[in-house]
Structures are given as C-alpha cells and as structure tokens.
Amino acid sequence: MNDQDLAVVAFPQRVSFIRLKLVLYLICWLTDFAAFVVVFAVSRGLAEAHAEPWYLGLVGAGLSFSAGVGSVLGGWLAHRFDGRVIFVTGAMTIGLSIAACGLIDLQSSWFLPGYWLLGIGLGFLYPPLIGWLNQGEDAHANCRGVSRTLILYCVAWNLGMMCGQLTGGALFSWGAIWTYGAAFSVSLPIVFLAIVAVRQVVPLAAVVIDRTRAEHEAVELATAFKQLSWIANLGGMFGGSMVLHLLPDLAVIIGVPSDKHGMLLACWRAVIIATYLLMHNVIFWHYRFSTSLASQVLAALGLVVIARAESSGMLLIGLALLGQLVGYNYFSGLFYSTAGSSHERRALAAGIHEATLAAGMAVGTMAGGMLGSLVNHRVPYLLAAVVILAMMILQAVAWWSWVQPLRRRRVEVHAGPHAVSSEVTERG
C-alpha cells in the first residue's frame, strides 16, 4: 500500500476524530451551562434567605470537595478501567443531581447531598473527556495542535459557565424552579451526547514514542511545572471559590440585583476566556515561572479590591484582576499536565489537576465562610490574598528544588562542566 492509499484510509478516521471532538466540546458547553445555572440558583437563593456566611461556605465547600473526590476517582478509574463507563455515569449523575435540587426544598437536610452529587458527576465526566481530546497527540512534537485543542476545550466550558450564570441571573427573579427546570432540560441532551460519544472513542492506551534526549528533558521539565501548577491551583481557587459561593452574600449587602450579579459573573468569565486566548496565541509563558508569579500578584490585588468594593464597578475591577489568574492557572496546568504525562495517564493527570482546583475551592469557601460569620463579609477576600502570597513562597521553594536541578543538568550535558562553572560565576 502506497502513501496515497494510506492517506485515503486515514481520511475517514481523521474526519471521525474531528466529529468526536465537536461532540465533546458541545458536551463541555452544555455541562457547565447546566451546572452553573444550579450553582447560581443555590448560592443566590441561600444569600437572599439570609443564610449565614459559614453555611454558604459549608455548602460551597461540600460541592468542591465532592468534585475533587470525583475527579481523582474518575481519573483513576478511567486510567485503570474503561473510561467510557465512567464518562456516561458522570453525565447521568449530573442529571440526577439537578433533578434532586429541583424537587427538594432548599431548607431540607436532604438538599445538600443532592446538590453535592453534582460535584461527583462533574468529576467523573471531565478526566476521561480531557484524555480523549488529546489522545495520540505529542505535546512536544505538536505543541500548537495540543494548545489548539486545549483552548477550544477551555472556551467551550467557560462559555457554558458564562451562559449558565447569565441564564441563572435572568431566570432567578421568576422563581428558583425556573432555573432548575432549565438546567434539567439541558442535562437530558448531555446524557444522549455522552452515549453518542462513547460509541466513537477507544479506551485510553499506551502510545510508544521514540524521543530524543532534548524531548526527554522537555518532558521532565513539563512534569516539574505540572506539579508547580498544582500548588498554584490551591491558592488561585482559594480566592476563586469565594466568587462562586460567597460573593452572592456580598452582592446582596452592597445592593447588586440578581440580574446584574449574573452579568458580573459573566464578565469575570469573559476575562478568563480572554486569558486563554492570549496564552494560546503567545508562548512567552511556557516554562516561565516569573509570568506565573506576576499573574498571582495581580490576583491578590484584585481580592483586596473586592474586599473594599462598595459598588458593582469596583467588584468588576476586582473580578477582572482575579479572573486572569483563574484563566492562567487552568490553561497552564492543563498544558503542563498534557506535556508532562504519558498518553495513558493523561486522564489521571487531568483528574489530579481538577482535584487540586477543587481542594483550593473547598478550603477557601469553608475558611472564608467561617471568617465571614465571625468577623465580617469582607475579611475572607483579604485572607484569600494572603493565601495566594503564601502559595507563591511555597512555589518558589519548589521551583528551586525541582526546576533548577533540571536546568543545571541540561547545561552540564549540553555544554560541559566549564559552562556550568561560568554560569555559576555569572549568577554569583
């Protein structure tokens, strides 16, 4: 069989893979649309019912914790067994959770388990999905292709979240039942599309790639930055979680109506998406620790602005500064997880990436809620700024331990011991 015959055989497979990706992107959009209509309805409903900040923190922390557990478990199960079963189970669990939220009274003790089940569903659905999107792609040989896949994935679920928050804000004034009804109506096609998708994918398997020495070094460096991104996730989402679960309380106190509240959250998402697009189109941030630190400093400043906000305009400025970090951490973490993981372990790496985000959210909402009740509604955002700065110090220590030895060894291998001596002299 000549090259032309191989191309004829490969073309239908390529078309099928593109069609599968489009289905997966659509699932991302619908999933986050449905999920964040529910998140908005629950958090805003509790805030308008004058729930204590500690309770808002508990509710949000439970959702984040369940999402973290679901992500690790879903990534591990997809790695060890057939991710297709895990994927469909996640889609069905999301629909079950939304139905429970719509049928159970918000004040009932049975409401929280039904709401937290949403996190398990999300955790089961996303790790295998991320693994399938980049299956067979080498992040070092085809950097732009992998980045293009990641940017489309990130834009898809963020647009879903943005639309969900806008829809939740618009429908909530009509009554909470409208928001839950809209979310459940969207959950049905999610299950259908999940079943369609799993009929086109194959289980994640090992792919053997012959790498050069330079490519092996690049994988080691990506692995180190992948672990750094997990630390950054803890600090970034410690603050980001408060926007999702505690900001409704501050918005009610300031006097921001529900529709404008939804628009603020949509603008926050727009900043995050713009950050993704910028990172896709430029590569100066690749393996550059200083860029990550600068993004975290801006986010800490944004949290201080939110803490001092007296109007929706000040909230928007603070949210924009925080949003760029949320976008930076998520996109860079996914990029390094893909570049620093073997093909069969990408679902597991994606699960850990999502779990560190969820862990930061769980601790942030719990600590922020307690402080909001014990002190006032603004102190949690100042605490989040301090936590980001503390995580920056921890990352600096880890960077010195993990990245510097790799770069010194690379200099030693490629340029010999004299280059190492001269480099030390120059830096000293």
Backbone torsions as a table, in degrees:
resi	resn	phi	psi	omega
1	MET	NA	125.3	-178.2
2	ASN	-85.4	178.8	-176.7
3	ASP	-62.5	-34.9	-179.2
4	GLN	-67.0	-40.3	177.9
5	ASP	-64.5	-41.0	178.5
6	LEU	-62.5	-39.4	179.3
7	ALA	-64.0	-38.7	178.6
8	VAL	-63.7	-40.0	179.2
9	VAL	-69.0	-40.2	-175.3
10	ALA	-73.8	-25.4	-174.6
11	PHE	-61.6	-48.2	178.2
12	PRO	-61.3	-35.2	178.1
13	GLN	-65.1	-39.3	178.7
14	ARG	-65.1	-43.8	178.9
15	VAL	-61.5	-42.2	179.4
16	SER	-63.0	-39.4	-179.9
17	PHE	-67.6	-39.5	177.2
18	ILE	-63.5	-42.3	178.7
19	ARG	-62.7	-40.0	177.9
20	LEU	-62.4	-43.8	178.8
21	LYS	-59.7	-41.7	179.4
22	LEU	-62.1	-39.3	177.6
23	VAL	-64.9	-42.1	-179.8
24	LEU	-65.8	-39.2	176.6
25	TYR	-63.7	-40.6	179.1
26	LEU	-64.6	-39.0	176.7
27	ILE	-61.8	-41.7	177.6
28	CYS	-57.4	-48.4	-178.0
29	TRP	-61.3	-49.0	-178.0
30	LEU	-66.4	-38.1	-177.4
31	THR	-63.5	-49.0	-178.9
32	ASP	-73.7	-27.6	172.7
33	PHE	-59.7	-53.2	-178.2
34	ALA	-63.9	-43.7	-175.7
35	ALA	-63.3	-41.4	-173.1
36	PHE	-88.7	-12.3	163.2
37	VAL	-63.7	-43.2	179.9
38	VAL	-67.9	-45.5	-179.8
39	VAL	-59.4	-42.8	179.0
40	PHE	-63.5	-46.2	-176.8
41	ALA	-62.4	-41.7	-178.2
42	VAL	-69.0	-49.9	-175.9
43	SER	-67.0	-42.5	179.5
44	ARG	-69.2	-38.7	178.8
45	GLY	-62.7	-42.2	178.1
46	LEU	-67.0	-39.9	-179.8
47	ALA	-64.1	-42.8	179.9
48	GLU	-71.5	-21.1	174.9
49	ALA	-85.1	5.9	177.4
50	HIS	62.7	39.4	174.2
51	ALA	-67.8	145.8	-180.0
52	GLU	-66.3	147.9	178.2
53	PRO	-55.6	-35.1	-179.9
54	TRP	-63.6	-32.9	179.4
55	TYR	-74.5	-39.3	174.0
56	LEU	-58.6	-40.8	177.9
57	GLY	-64.4	-40.9	178.8
58	LEU	-62.7	-45.2	-179.0
59	VAL	-62.8	-46.7	179.5
60	GLY	-67.5	-39.2	179.6
61	ALA	-64.8	-38.6	178.5
62	GLY	-62.8	-41.1	177.8
63	LEU	-65.0	-43.3	-179.9
64	SER	-66.4	-41.3	179.5
65	PHE	-63.5	-43.5	179.1
66	SER	-64.9	-35.6	177.0
67	ALA	-66.3	-38.0	177.8
68	GLY	-65.5	-46.2	177.8
69	VAL	-62.1	-44.0	179.5
70	GLY	-63.3	-36.4	-179.0
71	SER	-67.7	-47.0	178.9
72	VAL	-64.2	-46.5	-179.1
73	LEU	-66.1	-43.2	179.7
74	GLY	-64.7	-41.0	177.6
75	GLY	-64.9	-40.9	-179.4
76	TRP	-68.0	-44.0	-180.0
77	LEU	-65.8	-38.7	177.6
78	ALA	-65.9	-31.4	178.5
79	HIS	-74.9	-40.7	-175.3
80	ARG	-85.9	-32.3	-174.1
81	PHE	-125.6	-148.8	-177.8
82	ASP	-93.7	111.6	-178.4
83	GLY	-64.4	-18.8	-178.6
84	ARG	-65.1	-38.8	178.3
85	VAL	-67.0	-42.6	179.7
86	ILE	-62.5	-40.5	-177.7
87	PHE	-62.5	-50.7	-179.4
88	VAL	-66.0	-37.9	177.0
89	THR	-59.8	-41.8	177.7
90	GLY	-61.6	-43.3	-179.7
91	ALA	-63.2	-42.3	-179.9
92	MET	-69.0	-35.6	179.4
93	THR	-65.5	-37.3	177.2
94	ILE	-60.2	-47.5	178.6
95	GLY	-62.0	-40.4	178.9
96	LEU	-63.3	-41.0	180.0
97	SER	-65.1	-43.9	-179.6
98	ILE	-63.1	-41.2	177.8
99	ALA	-61.4	-41.2	179.4
100	ALA	-63.7	-41.6	179.4
101	CYS	-63.5	-36.6	-178.9
102	GLY	-74.7	-28.0	-175.0
103	LEU	-94.4	-22.2	-175.7
104	ILE	-102.0	137.6	179.4
105	ASP	-62.9	141.6	-177.0
106	LEU	-59.7	-28.9	-178.0
107	GLN	-86.6	-8.1	-177.3
108	SER	-73.9	146.8	177.5
109	SER	-68.3	-17.8	179.2
110	TRP	-83.2	-10.2	-177.2
111	PHE	-67.3	-43.3	-174.4
112	LEU	-61.8	-46.5	177.6
113	PRO	-58.4	-38.4	178.3
114	GLY	-65.4	-39.7	178.9
115	TYR	-68.3	-44.3	-178.5
116	TRP	-67.8	-21.8	176.3
117	LEU	-61.3	-24.6	177.0
118	LEU	-58.9	-39.4	179.0
119	GLY	-63.9	-39.7	177.6
120	ILE	-61.9	-43.6	179.4
121	GLY	-61.5	-44.9	178.2
122	LEU	-63.5	-40.8	-179.8
123	GLY	-64.7	-33.2	178.3
124	PHE	-76.6	-32.4	-172.4
125	LEU	-79.4	-42.1	-167.6
126	TYR	-77.8	-40.5	-178.8
127	PRO	-57.1	-49.6	177.1
128	PRO	-64.9	-32.8	179.1
129	LEU	-62.3	-45.7	179.3
130	ILE	-63.6	-39.6	178.5
131	GLY	-62.5	-39.7	179.7
132	TRP	-68.8	-36.8	-176.9
133	LEU	-59.3	-37.5	-177.1
134	ASN	-109.2	18.3	-178.4
135	GLN	-64.0	129.0	178.8
136	GLY	84.6	-4.3	-179.1
137	GLU	-95.1	133.8	176.5
138	ASP	-96.3	114.5	-175.1
139	ALA	-65.5	-19.9	-178.2
140	HIS	-93.0	-31.5	177.3
141	ALA	-86.4	-25.7	-177.6
142	ASN	-134.1	62.5	-175.7
143	CYS	-59.9	-44.8	-177.6
144	ARG	-66.8	-37.4	179.3
145	GLY	-64.8	-43.8	178.0
146	VAL	-65.3	-42.5	179.0
147	SER	-62.3	-38.3	179.4
148	ARG	-64.4	-41.0	177.7
149	THR	-63.3	-43.4	-178.9
150	LEU	-66.5	-39.8	-178.4
151	ILE	-66.9	-39.9	177.9
152	LEU	-65.3	-39.3	176.8
153	TYR	-62.8	-48.2	-177.7
154	CYS	-64.1	-42.2	179.1
155	VAL	-65.0	-38.8	-177.6
156	ALA	-61.5	-50.8	-175.9
157	TRP	-75.3	-28.8	177.1
158	ASN	-71.9	-36.3	174.0
159	LEU	-64.1	-37.7	176.3
160	GLY	-62.4	-43.6	178.3
161	MET	-64.3	-44.2	-179.6
162	MET	-61.2	-48.4	179.1
163	CYS	-63.3	-36.1	178.3
164	GLY	-64.7	-42.2	-179.9
165	GLN	-68.7	-39.8	176.2
166	LEU	-63.8	-44.5	179.8
167	THR	-65.3	-42.8	178.2
168	GLY	-60.9	-42.4	179.6
169	GLY	-65.3	-37.4	-178.8
170	ALA	-74.4	-39.8	-175.5
171	LEU	-82.4	-23.2	-173.8
172	PHE	-62.5	-33.8	179.9
173	SER	-66.6	-19.7	176.2
174	TRP	-82.3	-23.7	-177.4
175	GLY	137.7	144.1	-176.5
176	ALA	-60.9	-31.1	-176.9
177	ILE	-62.7	-29.9	177.1
178	TRP	-66.1	-38.5	-179.5
179	THR	-67.7	-44.5	179.9
180	TYR	-66.7	-36.7	177.8
181	GLY	-63.7	-41.1	178.3
182	ALA	-64.7	-41.9	-179.5
183	ALA	-64.9	-42.4	-178.3
184	PHE	-67.6	-36.9	178.9
185	SER	-63.3	-29.2	177.6
186	VAL	-80.1	-28.8	-177.5
187	SER	-66.7	-25.7	-178.6
188	LEU	-66.7	-48.9	175.5
189	PRO	-65.7	-23.1	176.4
190	ILE	-62.5	-46.1	179.1
191	VAL	-63.2	-43.4	179.9
192	PHE	-61.1	-47.4	-179.5
193	LEU	-67.0	-33.0	176.8
194	ALA	-62.8	-40.5	178.2
195	ILE	-66.7	-39.1	176.7
196	VAL	-62.9	-42.7	-176.8
197	ALA	-65.5	-43.9	-174.8
198	VAL	-68.9	-16.5	175.5
199	ARG	-76.7	-11.1	-177.3
200	GLN	-110.7	-10.9	-177.0
201	VAL	-99.2	165.3	174.2
202	VAL	-120.0	154.9	179.4
203	PRO	-57.3	144.8	178.2
204	LEU	-63.2	125.4	-175.7
205	ALA	-131.8	165.7	-179.6
206	ALA	-70.2	141.9	175.3
207	VAL	-123.3	121.1	-177.7
208	VAL	-87.0	123.9	-179.5
209	ILE	-126.1	128.0	175.3
210	ASP	-81.1	114.5	-176.4
211	ARG	-108.4	149.8	171.8
212	THR	-80.5	171.0	177.5
213	ARG	-58.4	-42.5	-179.3
214	ALA	-62.9	-38.0	179.4
215	GLU	-69.5	-36.5	175.3
216	HIS	-63.2	-40.0	178.0
217	GLU	-65.3	-37.6	179.1
218	ALA	-65.3	-37.9	177.5
219	VAL	-64.7	-42.5	178.7
220	GLU	-62.7	-41.3	179.5
221	LEU	-66.2	-40.9	178.3
222	ALA	-64.0	-36.5	177.7
223	THR	-63.0	-42.3	178.7
224	ALA	-64.7	-43.3	179.0
225	PHE	-70.4	-28.8	174.1
226	LYS	-61.0	-43.8	179.1
227	GLN	-69.5	-35.3	174.6
228	LEU	-63.2	-38.9	-179.1
229	SER	-65.1	-31.3	177.7
230	TRP	-64.9	-38.6	177.3
231	ILE	-66.8	-43.9	179.3
232	ALA	-61.3	-35.4	178.7
233	ASN	-59.0	-39.0	-177.8
234	LEU	-60.6	-46.2	-179.0
235	GLY	-73.0	-42.8	-177.1
236	GLY	-63.7	-44.1	-178.1
237	MET	-82.6	-13.8	169.8
238	PHE	-57.7	-42.5	176.7
239	GLY	-82.2	-38.9	-179.1
240	GLY	-61.7	-33.1	-179.4
241	SER	-62.9	-32.5	-178.3
242	MET	-67.8	-29.0	177.0
243	VAL	-65.6	-39.1	-177.4
244	LEU	-77.0	-39.6	-168.7
245	HIS	-113.0	-24.7	-178.0
246	LEU	-110.6	-24.7	-179.9
247	LEU	-59.0	-34.1	176.4
248	PRO	-54.0	-36.9	178.8
249	ASP	-64.4	-45.8	178.6
250	LEU	-66.4	-36.9	179.4
251	ALA	-63.8	-41.0	178.4
252	VAL	-64.3	-41.5	-179.3
253	ILE	-64.8	-42.6	-180.0
254	ILE	-70.0	-27.0	-178.9
255	GLY	100.6	26.2	177.9
256	VAL	-83.8	120.1	-179.6
257	PRO	-68.3	163.4	-173.3
258	SER	-62.1	-37.8	-178.8
259	ASP	-68.2	-40.2	177.1
260	LYS	-69.6	-33.3	175.1
261	HIS	-59.6	-45.8	177.4
262	GLY	-62.1	-37.1	178.2
263	MET	-67.0	-37.1	176.7
264	LEU	-61.8	-43.7	179.5
265	LEU	-66.6	-35.9	177.2
266	ALA	-65.4	-40.0	176.6
267	CYS	-63.8	-38.6	175.8
268	TRP	-57.8	-45.5	178.8
269	ARG	-65.9	-36.1	179.4
270	ALA	-62.1	-39.3	176.8
271	VAL	-64.1	-41.3	179.2
272	ILE	-62.3	-44.6	179.5
273	ILE	-64.6	-40.7	178.2
274	ALA	-61.3	-36.1	177.0
275	THR	-64.4	-42.3	176.5
276	TYR	-57.9	-47.7	-177.1
277	LEU	-62.3	-40.5	177.8
278	LEU	-63.4	-43.9	-178.0
279	MET	-67.3	-30.2	177.7
280	HIS	-71.3	-35.4	-173.6
281	ASN	-87.8	-14.2	176.1
282	VAL	-128.7	152.4	-176.4
283	ILE	-120.4	12.5	-176.4
284	PHE	-63.4	-21.9	-177.1
285	TRP	-82.9	-11.0	-177.3
286	HIS	-59.8	120.6	175.7
287	TYR	56.4	32.9	179.6
288	ARG	-118.3	105.4	-174.7
289	PHE	-68.7	-32.8	-177.6
290	SER	-62.7	-34.7	178.8
291	THR	-64.8	-40.8	177.8
292	SER	-62.9	-43.0	179.9
293	LEU	-63.6	-41.5	179.8
294	ALA	-62.5	-40.6	178.5
295	SER	-62.8	-39.4	-179.7
296	GLN	-69.6	-35.2	177.1
297	VAL	-63.4	-43.7	179.0
298	LEU	-62.2	-38.9	-180.0
299	ALA	-66.3	-40.8	177.4
300	ALA	-60.4	-40.5	176.7
301	LEU	-63.1	-40.3	178.8
302	GLY	-62.2	-38.2	178.1
303	LEU	-65.8	-35.8	176.1
304	VAL	-64.5	-40.3	177.9
305	VAL	-62.7	-43.2	178.1
306	ILE	-61.2	-41.0	-178.8
307	ALA	-62.6	-29.0	-177.3
308	ARG	-101.7	4.3	-173.9
309	ALA	-66.8	139.2	175.4
310	GLU	-124.5	3.0	-178.4
311	SER	-151.3	166.9	178.2
312	SER	-66.2	-28.6	178.4
313	GLY	-65.1	-44.0	177.7
314	MET	-66.7	-37.1	176.1
315	LEU	-60.9	-40.0	-179.1
316	LEU	-63.5	-42.0	179.0
317	ILE	-63.2	-46.9	179.5
318	GLY	-63.0	-41.6	179.4
319	LEU	-64.6	-37.5	179.2
320	ALA	-64.1	-43.5	179.7
321	LEU	-65.9	-37.9	177.5
322	LEU	-73.0	-36.3	-176.2
323	GLY	-62.1	-36.0	-179.5
324	GLN	-63.8	-31.7	177.1
325	LEU	-71.6	-41.4	177.9
326	VAL	-57.9	-43.0	177.4
327	GLY	-66.3	-43.5	-178.4
328	TYR	-63.1	-49.0	-177.3
329	ASN	-61.6	-42.7	-175.6
330	TYR	-68.5	-47.3	-176.6
331	PHE	-68.8	-44.9	-179.8
332	SER	-65.3	-39.1	178.9
333	GLY	-62.2	-42.1	177.4
334	LEU	-66.1	-40.1	180.0
335	PHE	-62.1	-48.6	-179.2
336	TYR	-68.9	-33.8	177.2
337	SER	-64.6	-37.4	177.9
338	THR	-72.2	-45.3	-176.8
339	ALA	-72.3	-26.6	-176.0
340	GLY	-102.9	15.1	-178.6
341	SER	-131.5	147.3	173.5
342	SER	-69.9	162.5	-173.9
343	HIS	-60.0	-42.3	-176.5
344	GLU	-74.5	-13.8	-178.7
345	ARG	-104.8	6.5	-177.3
346	ARG	-68.9	-34.2	176.8
347	ALA	-64.8	-40.4	177.7
348	LEU	-65.6	-43.9	178.4
349	ALA	-62.3	-39.7	177.1
350	ALA	-64.2	-37.7	177.8
351	GLY	-63.4	-42.1	178.5
352	ILE	-66.8	-40.9	176.9
353	HIS	-57.2	-48.6	179.6
354	GLU	-66.1	-34.7	-178.2
355	ALA	-68.6	-37.3	178.0
356	THR	-67.0	-36.3	174.0
357	LEU	-61.7	-45.6	-179.0
358	ALA	-66.1	-36.2	178.8
359	ALA	-64.4	-43.1	176.0
360	GLY	-61.3	-38.9	178.7
361	MET	-66.8	-43.4	-177.5
362	ALA	-62.7	-48.6	-179.5
363	VAL	-67.1	-39.2	-178.8
364	GLY	-63.8	-47.0	-178.5
365	THR	-68.9	-36.5	179.5
366	MET	-67.4	-50.3	-179.9
367	ALA	-65.3	-41.5	179.9
368	GLY	-65.1	-40.2	178.7
369	GLY	-64.5	-41.5	178.4
370	MET	-63.9	-44.8	179.3
371	LEU	-65.0	-37.1	179.1
372	GLY	-62.0	-35.3	178.4
373	SER	-78.3	-39.3	-175.1
374	LEU	-79.9	-33.6	-175.8
375	VAL	-113.8	-86.1	174.3
376	ASN	-157.7	179.9	-171.8
377	HIS	-76.7	-8.7	-174.5
378	ARG	-103.2	-24.2	-176.3
379	VAL	-60.2	-36.6	-179.7
380	PRO	-53.7	-34.8	-177.6
381	TYR	-73.5	-31.9	174.3
382	LEU	-69.1	-39.3	175.8
383	LEU	-60.2	-42.6	180.0
384	ALA	-61.4	-38.1	177.3
385	ALA	-63.2	-41.2	178.4
386	VAL	-64.9	-40.8	-179.7
387	VAL	-63.5	-40.7	177.9
388	ILE	-60.2	-43.9	179.2
389	LEU	-63.9	-38.4	178.0
390	ALA	-65.3	-40.8	178.2
391	MET	-66.4	-30.1	175.8
392	MET	-63.9	-40.3	178.1
393	ILE	-64.6	-43.7	179.2
394	LEU	-62.7	-40.7	177.8
395	GLN	-64.1	-38.3	179.7
396	ALA	-62.8	-41.4	177.4
397	VAL	-64.4	-44.4	-179.9
398	ALA	-65.4	-39.8	178.7
399	TRP	-60.1	-42.6	179.6
400	TRP	-65.2	-32.6	-178.2
401	SER	-83.5	-34.7	-172.9
402	TRP	-99.3	-42.3	-171.7
403	VAL	-89.9	-44.2	-177.5
404	GLN	-57.3	-44.3	177.8
405	PRO	-60.1	-36.2	178.9
406	LEU	-64.7	-43.5	-178.8
407	ARG	-70.2	-36.3	177.3
408	ARG	-66.7	-39.7	178.9
409	ARG	-66.4	-36.6	178.6
410	ARG	-63.9	-42.3	177.5
411	VAL	-62.2	-41.7	-177.6
412	GLU	-65.0	-41.6	-178.2
413	VAL	-69.4	-41.8	-172.5
414	HIS	-87.8	-24.1	-174.7
415	ALA	-125.1	-7.1	177.7
416	GLY	88.1	170.8	-176.0
417	PRO	-64.4	-27.9	-179.5
418	HIS	-65.4	-36.1	179.2
419	ALA	-66.9	-38.0	178.0
420	VAL	-62.6	-42.7	-179.5
421	SER	-63.3	-43.2	-179.3
422	SER	-67.4	-35.6	178.8
423	GLU	-65.5	-43.4	179.0
424	VAL	-62.6	-40.2	179.7
425	THR	-62.7	-44.4	-179.2
426	GLU	-63.1	-42.5	-178.2
427	ARG	-74.8	-30.9	179.8
428	GLY	-70.8	NA	NA
